[in-house]
Amino acid sequence: MARPGSCPLYDTGHDFHAVYEAHVGFVWRSLRRLGAPESSLNDAVQDVFLVVHRRLPDFAPHAKLTTWLFRICLNTAKDYRRRAHARREVLDEGPLDAMADPREDAVLALERHEDLRLFEASLQKLDLDQRAVFMLFEIEKLTGEEIAEALEIPLGTVYSRLRLARKAFSRIVVQQAALRDSVARAGGR
């Protein structure tokens, strides 16, 4: 029987497979948004889970699993970005392809696809430290305290980076949207 407030997963012997099944989507999204090259994304996910497999027995049950996983993702994404530069690979800065709902009409599907492209392009232009805080707070819905723990930074730094990231993201979205609109107008002539 699990102790009150503890995670039964860890009381039963650190079940790696359960951790993988429950969090592979989170890891993939995190790596993608942290700028791991598209061509290496599956390898990066595998590398994260190799670290998880090796270090899971040492995981502190009082900590939040997603913050621990995100820290591993952040380090892995940094490694892949560094290696891509060393191997003279060009990082794929392209956005995720949207999965269209077959019930939607073509115009709505195109608008959603374009919005996703705008979001991804804008997110990729953020400084990596700001992007990490922005993603965890705005997308993954972690608290400031959880982000501070995950990134091992002071809480004040979390909120400072979040403020800067929001400001930069808004500015970038406006710039990207204006660029997209000018290209669309030029193409329509």
C-alpha positions in Angstrom: 0.0 0.0 0.0 1.3 3.4 -0.9 2.1 6.0 1.8 -0.3 8.9 1.9 1.0 11.6 -0.5 3.4 9.3 -2.2 3.3 8.1 -5.8 2.4 4.4 -6.0 4.5 4.1 -9.1 7.7 4.5 -7.1 6.5 2.4 -4.2 6.2 -0.6 -6.6 9.8 -0.5 -7.8 10.2 2.4 -10.2 8.3 1.0 -13.2 10.1 2.4 -16.2 7.5 1.2 -18.7 4.8 3.0 -16.8 6.8 6.2 -16.7 7.6 5.9 -20.5 3.9 5.3 -21.4 2.6 8.1 -19.3 5.2 10.7 -20.3 6.5 10.0 -23.8 4.2 12.6 -25.3 5.4 15.2 -22.8 9.0 14.4 -23.6 8.5 14.5 -27.4 6.7 17.9 -27.2 9.3 19.3 -24.9 12.2 18.3 -27.1 10.5 19.6 -30.2 9.7 22.9 -28.7 13.2 23.2 -27.2 14.6 23.0 -30.7 15.9 19.4 -31.0 16.3 18.9 -34.7 13.3 17.3 -36.4 15.6 14.7 -38.0 16.9 13.6 -34.6 13.8 13.9 -32.6 13.1 10.2 -32.1 16.8 9.7 -31.2 16.5 12.5 -28.7 13.4 11.0 -27.1 15.3 7.7 -26.8 18.3 9.4 -25.2 16.0 11.0 -22.6 14.5 7.7 -21.7 18.0 6.1 -21.5 18.9 8.7 -18.9 15.5 8.1 -17.2 16.1 4.3 -17.2 19.5 4.7 -15.7 18.6 7.3 -13.1 15.0 6.3 -12.2 16.1 4.4 -9.1 17.7 7.6 -7.8 14.6 9.7 -8.4 13.4 11.4 -5.3 9.7 10.5 -4.8 8.9 13.9 -3.3 9.9 15.7 -6.5 7.5 16.1 -9.4 8.3 13.7 -12.2 7.6 16.1 -15.1 10.0 18.7 -13.7 12.7 16.1 -13.5 11.9 14.9 -17.1 11.9 18.4 -18.4 15.3 19.1 -17.0 16.6 16.0 -18.8 14.8 17.2 -22.0 16.4 20.6 -21.7 19.9 19.1 -21.4 19.3 16.6 -24.2 18.0 19.4 -26.5 21.0 21.5 -25.8 23.3 18.5 -26.6 21.5 17.9 -29.9 21.7 21.5 -30.9 25.4 21.6 -30.1 26.1 18.4 -32.0 24.1 19.6 -35.0 26.4 22.6 -35.2 29.5 20.5 -34.8 28.3 18.2 -37.6 27.4 21.1 -39.8 23.8 20.0 -39.8 21.1 22.6 -40.5 18.6 22.6 -37.7 15.0 22.1 -39.0 13.3 25.3 -37.9 10.1 24.3 -39.7 6.9 24.1 -37.7 5.0 21.0 -36.7 2.6 19.9 -39.3 -1.0 20.2 -38.1 -3.2 17.2 -38.1 -6.4 18.3 -39.7 -9.7 17.2 -38.4 -11.5 15.5 -41.3 -14.7 17.1 -40.1 -13.4 20.6 -40.6 -13.7 22.4 -43.9 -10.6 23.2 -45.9 -10.5 26.9 -44.9 -10.6 26.3 -41.2 -8.0 23.5 -41.5 -5.7 25.9 -43.4 -6.2 28.6 -40.8 -5.3 26.2 -38.0 -2.3 25.0 -39.9 -1.1 28.6 -40.5 -1.7 29.5 -36.8 0.3 26.5 -35.7 3.1 27.5 -38.1 3.1 31.1 -36.7 3.2 29.8 -33.2 6.0 27.3 -33.8 8.1 29.9 -35.8 7.6 32.5 -33.0 8.5 30.0 -30.3 11.7 29.0 -32.0 12.8 32.6 -32.1 12.8 32.9 -28.3 16.0 32.7 -26.4 16.3 29.1 -25.1 16.2 30.0 -21.4 13.1 32.2 -22.0 11.5 29.5 -24.2 11.9 26.8 -21.5 10.1 29.0 -18.9 7.5 30.1 -21.4 6.7 26.5 -22.4 6.5 25.2 -18.9 4.3 28.0 -17.7 2.0 28.7 -20.6 1.8 25.3 -22.3 2.5 22.7 -19.7 0.8 24.8 -16.9 3.5 24.4 -14.3 3.7 26.8 -11.4 6.5 29.2 -10.9 7.8 27.1 -8.0 7.7 24.0 -10.1 9.6 25.7 -12.9 12.2 27.0 -10.5 12.7 23.4 -9.3 12.8 21.9 -12.8 15.3 24.4 -14.1 17.2 24.8 -10.8 16.9 28.6 -10.9 15.6 31.2 -8.4 11.8 31.9 -8.5 12.5 35.6 -9.3 14.5 34.5 -12.3 11.5 32.3 -13.5 9.2 35.3 -13.4 11.7 37.6 -15.0 12.3 35.2 -17.9 8.5 34.6 -18.2 7.9 38.4 -18.4 10.7 38.8 -21.0 9.5 35.7 -22.9 5.9 37.0 -23.1 7.0 40.4 -24.3 9.3 38.9 -26.9 6.8 36.3 -28.0 4.1 39.0 -28.6 6.6 41.1 -30.5 7.7 38.1 -32.6 4.1 37.0 -33.3 3.2 40.5 -34.6 6.4 40.5 -36.8 5.8 37.0 -38.1 2.1 37.7 -38.8 3.0 40.9 -40.7 5.6 39.0 -42.7 3.1 36.3 -43.5 0.5 38.8 -44.6 2.9 40.7 -46.8 4.0 37.5 -48.5 0.4 36.5 -49.0 -0.5 39.9 -50.5 2.5 39.7 -52.8 1.6 36.2 -53.9 -2.0 37.2 -54.6 -1.0 39.8 -57.2 
